[in-house]
Amino acid sequence: PADNANWRVGRVPLGASEKVKPGARHTFSFEITAPSKAGTYAFQWRMAQEKKEWFGQLTPSVAVKVK
């Protein structure tokens, strides 16, 4: 779900000086923390324009097993 807290980070912002033009690609690097409860969790993201809307395709969903 949008803005879920499973990974202890709900959004990853662009840097203050970073801009991405429509149709361009950008690589985001960030750390996540696995949930504390064992189980299988979906890891999936989507772009958002702050205070406006979600846009673009969802990333492929990756099942992450936490033991």
Buried (B, 14 or more C-beta within 10 A) or exposed (E): EEEEEBBEEEEEEEEEEEEEEEEEEEEEEEEEEBBEEEEEBEBEBEBBEEEEEEEEEEEEEEEBEEE
